[in-house]
Amino acid sequence: FEALAVLRILRMIDTDTVHSSVFRGLKVAMPQLINVGTMLVYFWILFGVLGVQSFRESLKRRCVWYNPDDPTDAYVNENQFCGGYLDPVTLKAQPYVFQDGSIGPMSKGFLCPQYSKCVSGQNPYNGRISFDNIIYAMEMVFVVMSVNTFTNIMYYTMDTDTMAAAIFFVVAIFFLTIWLMNLLIAVLVSSFELANEEFKKNQKNVQKI
């Protein structure tokens, strides 16, 4: 029960200090913060699921150049994601291939140039950047929600799939960042103002008595 001793800090709520103002505001805002936080987590998981459904295993595909004179001589372009490649003879779009040689269902997104193939291998950055499962997808959605370097991920998916992949990121930013994050801040600010007004009124009533 010694850990519960930290709850003594709640006594500061009744004192007129900077910290007590913060605690009073949080106390007033708690019900609304729970509601907004629940909505935030809901949309976070929702966009994570949509990311898995839309971009699962997409970031494994990258352009691999093959020497036409020596097929064993190859170079993997780690920074060029793709969804297909151009046939070196006919220049027609061809679907991406897997490492075992099997052919993917279709060609889409960026097409690797002549003498290159779009090969599905490993996810970038030691497998950390992907939408292959809900955990990694939620991590990617968190990056989008923070609006920090999310453009790289957006361009990657636009290359692996289609230009329409950008819609996922635009909608995610609108709901998670512009709407819910600002709503969370608005709840905090209004709650702090309301808590301080109530505290000042109580102080005046005490002085009158």
C-alpha positions as CSV (number, residue, x, y, z in Angstrom):
1,F,0.0,0.0,0.0
2,E,3.0,2.3,0.1
3,A,2.5,3.0,-3.6
4,L,-0.8,4.6,-2.7
5,A,1.0,7.3,-0.8
6,V,1.5,9.2,-4.0
7,L,-2.2,10.0,-3.8
8,R,-1.4,12.5,-1.1
9,I,-0.4,14.9,-3.9
10,L,-4.1,15.3,-4.5
11,R,-4.2,17.5,-1.3
12,M,-2.5,20.2,-3.4
13,I,-5.8,20.7,-5.2
14,D,-7.1,22.9,-2.3
15,T,-4.1,25.2,-2.2
16,D,-3.6,28.3,-4.3
17,T,-0.5,27.4,-6.3
18,V,0.4,26.9,-10.0
19,H,0.4,23.2,-9.5
20,S,-3.0,23.3,-7.8
21,S,-4.5,25.2,-10.7
22,V,-3.3,22.4,-13.0
23,F,-4.8,19.7,-10.8
24,R,-8.1,21.6,-10.5
25,G,-8.3,21.9,-14.3
26,L,-7.6,18.2,-14.8
27,K,-10.2,17.3,-12.1
28,V,-12.9,19.3,-13.9
29,A,-11.8,18.1,-17.4
30,M,-11.5,14.4,-16.5
31,P,-15.0,13.3,-17.7
32,Q,-14.6,15.1,-21.0
33,L,-11.0,14.0,-21.4
34,I,-12.1,10.4,-21.0
35,N,-14.8,10.9,-23.7
36,V,-12.4,12.6,-26.1
37,G,-9.6,10.1,-25.4
38,T,-12.0,7.2,-26.1
39,M,-12.9,8.7,-29.4
40,L,-9.2,9.3,-30.2
41,V,-8.3,5.7,-29.4
42,Y,-11.3,4.4,-31.5
43,F,-10.3,6.4,-34.6
44,W,-6.6,5.4,-34.0
45,I,-7.5,1.7,-34.1
46,L,-9.9,2.3,-37.0
47,F,-7.3,3.8,-39.2
48,G,-4.9,1.1,-38.1
49,V,-7.3,-1.5,-39.3
50,L,-7.8,0.4,-42.6
51,G,-4.0,0.7,-43.0
52,V,-3.6,-3.1,-42.6
53,Q,-6.4,-3.7,-45.2
54,S,-5.0,-1.2,-47.7
55,F,-1.2,-1.4,-47.4
56,R,-0.4,-4.9,-46.0
57,E,2.9,-6.1,-47.4
58,S,3.0,-3.1,-49.8
59,L,6.2,-1.6,-48.3
60,K,8.1,-4.9,-49.0
61,R,8.2,-4.0,-52.8
62,R,11.3,-2.2,-54.1
63,C,13.0,-1.9,-57.4
64,V,15.9,-4.3,-58.1
65,W,18.2,-3.7,-61.0
66,Y,19.6,-6.7,-62.9
67,N,22.6,-6.6,-65.2
68,P,21.3,-7.8,-68.6
69,D,24.7,-9.4,-69.3
70,D,25.0,-11.1,-65.8
71,P,21.7,-12.0,-64.1
72,T,23.5,-12.7,-60.8
73,D,24.6,-9.0,-60.7
74,A,21.8,-7.1,-59.0
75,Y,21.3,-4.0,-57.0
76,V,18.4,-3.2,-54.7
77,N,17.2,0.4,-54.6
78,E,16.2,0.6,-51.0
79,N,14.5,4.0,-51.4
80,Q,12.4,3.2,-54.5
81,F,9.2,1.5,-53.7
82,C,7.1,0.1,-56.5
83,G,4.0,-1.8,-57.6
84,G,5.3,-3.2,-61.0
85,Y,8.0,-2.9,-63.6
86,L,8.4,-2.4,-67.3
87,D,9.2,-5.3,-69.5
88,P,12.7,-4.7,-71.0
89,V,11.6,-5.7,-74.5
90,T,7.9,-4.6,-74.9
91,L,8.0,-1.9,-72.3
92,K,4.6,-3.1,-71.1
93,A,3.7,-2.9,-67.4
94,Q,4.3,-6.1,-65.6
95,P,3.1,-7.1,-62.0
96,Y,5.6,-7.3,-59.2
97,V,7.2,-10.6,-58.3
98,F,8.0,-12.3,-55.0
99,Q,11.5,-13.5,-54.0
100,D,10.5,-17.1,-54.8
101,G,9.7,-16.1,-58.4
102,S,5.9,-16.1,-58.2
103,I,4.1,-13.3,-59.9
104,G,1.8,-10.8,-58.1
105,P,-1.8,-10.1,-59.1
106,M,-1.3,-6.8,-60.9
107,S,0.9,-3.8,-61.6
108,K,0.2,-0.5,-59.9
109,G,1.8,2.6,-58.6
110,F,5.4,3.3,-59.6
111,L,6.8,1.1,-62.4
112,C,10.5,0.2,-62.2
113,P,12.4,1.1,-65.4
114,Q,14.0,-1.2,-67.9
115,Y,16.3,-4.0,-66.7
116,S,14.7,-3.6,-63.2
117,K,12.0,-5.6,-61.5
118,C,9.7,-4.8,-58.6
119,V,10.5,-7.5,-56.1
120,S,8.6,-8.1,-52.8
121,G,11.2,-8.8,-50.1
122,Q,11.6,-7.4,-46.6
123,N,10.1,-4.3,-45.0
124,P,12.3,-1.2,-44.7
125,Y,14.2,-0.2,-41.5
126,N,14.6,-3.7,-40.2
127,G,10.9,-4.4,-40.7
128,R,9.7,-1.6,-38.4
129,I,8.0,0.5,-41.2
130,S,5.0,-1.5,-42.4
131,F,1.3,-2.0,-42.2
132,D,1.5,-5.8,-42.0
133,N,-0.2,-6.1,-38.6
134,I,-2.3,-3.9,-36.3
135,I,0.6,-3.0,-34.0
136,Y,2.9,-1.7,-36.7
137,A,-0.1,0.0,-38.5
138,M,-1.1,1.8,-35.3
139,E,2.6,2.9,-35.0
140,M,2.4,4.3,-38.5
141,V,-0.9,6.0,-37.7
142,F,0.7,7.6,-34.7
143,V,3.4,9.1,-36.9
144,V,0.6,10.5,-39.2
145,M,-1.3,11.8,-36.1
146,S,1.9,13.6,-34.9
147,V,2.3,15.1,-38.5
148,N,6.0,14.3,-38.1
149,T,7.7,12.9,-41.3
150,F,4.5,11.3,-42.3
151,T,5.0,12.5,-45.9
152,N,7.7,9.9,-46.4
153,I,5.3,7.1,-45.6
154,M,2.6,8.7,-47.7
155,Y,4.9,8.8,-50.8
156,Y,6.0,5.2,-50.2
157,T,2.4,4.0,-50.3
158,M,1.7,6.1,-53.3
159,D,4.6,4.3,-55.1
160,T,3.5,0.9,-54.0
161,D,-0.2,1.3,-54.7
162,T,-1.8,4.3,-56.3
163,M,-2.0,8.1,-56.0
164,A,-5.3,7.5,-54.2
165,A,-3.3,6.2,-51.2
166,A,-2.8,9.9,-50.2
167,I,-6.6,10.0,-49.4
168,F,-5.9,7.7,-46.4
169,F,-3.4,10.1,-44.9
170,V,-5.5,13.3,-45.6
171,V,-8.5,11.8,-43.9
172,A,-6.5,10.5,-41.0
173,I,-4.9,13.9,-40.4
174,F,-8.3,15.6,-40.6
175,F,-9.9,13.3,-38.0
176,L,-7.0,12.6,-35.7
177,T,-5.0,15.8,-35.8
178,I,-7.2,18.7,-36.9
179,W,-10.4,17.5,-35.2
180,L,-9.7,15.3,-32.2
181,M,-6.3,16.8,-31.0
182,N,-7.7,20.3,-31.2
183,L,-10.8,19.1,-29.4
184,L,-8.6,17.6,-26.7
185,I,-6.8,21.0,-26.3
186,A,-10.0,22.9,-26.2
187,V,-11.4,20.7,-23.4
188,L,-8.2,21.3,-21.4
189,V,-8.2,25.1,-21.9
190,S,-11.9,25.6,-21.1
191,S,-11.7,23.3,-18.1
192,F,-8.7,25.3,-16.6
193,E,-10.6,28.5,-17.1
194,L,-13.7,27.1,-15.5
195,A,-11.8,25.6,-12.6
196,N,-10.0,28.9,-11.9
197,E,-13.2,30.9,-12.0
198,E,-14.9,28.6,-9.5
199,F,-11.8,28.7,-7.2
200,K,-11.8,32.5,-7.2
201,K,-15.5,32.6,-6.4
202,N,-15.0,30.2,-3.5
203,Q,-12.1,32.4,-2.2
204,K,-14.3,35.5,-2.3
205,N,-17.1,33.7,-0.4
206,V,-14.6,32.6,2.2
207,Q,-13.3,36.2,2.6
208,K,-16.8,37.5,3.0
209,I,-17.5,35.0,5.8
